[in-house]
Amino acid sequence: MPLYESVFIARQDISAGQVDTLADEMEKIISDNGGSVARREYWGLRTLAYRMKKNRKGHYILFNLDAPSEAIQEMERNLRLHEDVLRYMTMRLEALRAEASPMVYGKGDRDRAERRSHDEDEAGNEDIAVEAVTAEAGNETTGDEVPETAYEKETEE
């Protein structure tokens, strides 16, 4: 049987439980028509690139399917008729991906370790720079003196 990947976006107004029920309905349609769902992923509530049907956010759901084309057509027909579905897209694949899709991982999870080490390096460099400036300033002034500003000079004249 052909392999497919299908993603659909549900309205932001519905709860995660309702999204799960909607995904269960689509999974049942596929299995009733002789197909199977290899993987189902909930990507969460995400901000859309532009407004769709007066919505700025949407619940994203991914299906990896092993199903005949009739099952895909029936699922797409139901997605088209369902009022909670904003958009859907189904693509035929050569092979299903074994690992989880990159969208499952949050934006912060990808480079968190790299960012943390980068921030620590910058913090160490700032401490060294502050110590050097303090040492130089300590040699020039006693700390009790208050430098005059241009404003104070103008008001004295």
N, C-alpha and C positions, 0 to 999 in steps of 0.2 A: 504494500500500500504506500501511497505517497506520504511524504513528511511535510508538515506545515508548522509555521509559527504564526500565532495570532495574538494581537494586542488590542484591547479595547479600553476606552476611557469612560467611566461612569460619572454622573453628576456629583458635585461636591456636597449637595444637600443630603444625600443618603448616608446612612451609617455604615461602618465597616461590616457589620452583620448583614445588612442588606446587600452589600457588594458581594459578600461570601455566598449568599443565597443566589444572587444573579449568576455568579461563576458556577455554582452547583447546577443550575438550570442548563447552562451552556454545555457543561460536562455531560449531563444526562442526554442532551440532544445528540452529542457526538457518539456516546456509547450505544444509544438506541439505533443509530444508523450504521453500526458496524465498525466504529472507530474506537480509538483509545487515546487518553490524555497521558502523555509521557511525563510532563511536568506542568505544574501550575504555580505561578509566582504572583504575589501581591506586592506591587512596588510602592504602595502607599498613596497618600494624598499629595499631589505635586502641583506646582504652579504651572499653568499653561503658558505657552509662548505668546498667545493672543487669545482674546475672548472667543468662546464658542458657545453659541446659543445662550448668551448672557451669563456665562460661567467663567471665572478666572482660575479655578482650580479643578482638579479631577482625580478620581481614584483610577490608578493604572493596574491592569491585570494582564498577565502574559500566559498563554497556553502553548506548549509544544505538543503537536498532535500527530498521530499516526492514523490517518482516516481516509476513506474514499472521498472523492470530490462531491458526491451527493450529500454526505454528512457536513462537509464544509459549507456547501450552498445553503443547507437548512439552518445551520448555525448563523450564517451571515444574514439570512432572511429574518431570523428572530432578533438579531442584534439591531437590524434596521428598523424593526417595528417597536422595539422596546423603548419606552419614553425616557428611561434613565441613562441610556447609552448615548454619549455625545459623538464619538467617533470609533471606528474600528479599522484594522488593517490586517490582512492575512497574506502571508508570503509562502511560497513553496520552497523547501530547502532540499539540499542534497543529502545532508546528514544532520542529526540533532546534536546540539552542543551537550557535552557531558557535564561540564561545570555550570554553576549558577551564573546567570547573566550579570553583567557589570552594574546594571541599574538597581539590583537588589542591595548592593552596598551603598550606604549613604555617601554624600559628597565629602563629609568630614572623615570617613573611615579610610579613604584611599591614601591620603598623604599625611595622615596624622603624625606618624613616627618621623617623617622627614621634616615636617614643620616644627615639631618639638625640638629636634636636635638643632635646627637652624635658629630657633628662638633662644636656645641656651647659649649658642655660640655668640649671638649678638649681645645678650645680656652680659656675658663675660667680657667682651670687648668694651662695652659701655662702662663697666666698673673700672677697668684699667684706665680708660680715658679720663674718668672723673677723678681718680686718684692722682693722675699726672697733672691735671689742671689745678687741683687743690694744692699739690706740692709746689707748683710754680707760683701760685697766688700767695702761698704762705711765705715765700721768700721776699716778695715785693711789698706786702703790706702787713701790718700787725693785726688786722681784723677789727680794730677799734675805730679806724678811720672810715668815714662815709664819703665816697667820691661825689663831687659836685656834678650836677647834671647841667645841660645847656639851659634848661628852664630856670634853674636857680641863678645862673650867671646873668640871665637877661633881667630878672626881677631885681637884682642888686643894683644894676646900673640905672 
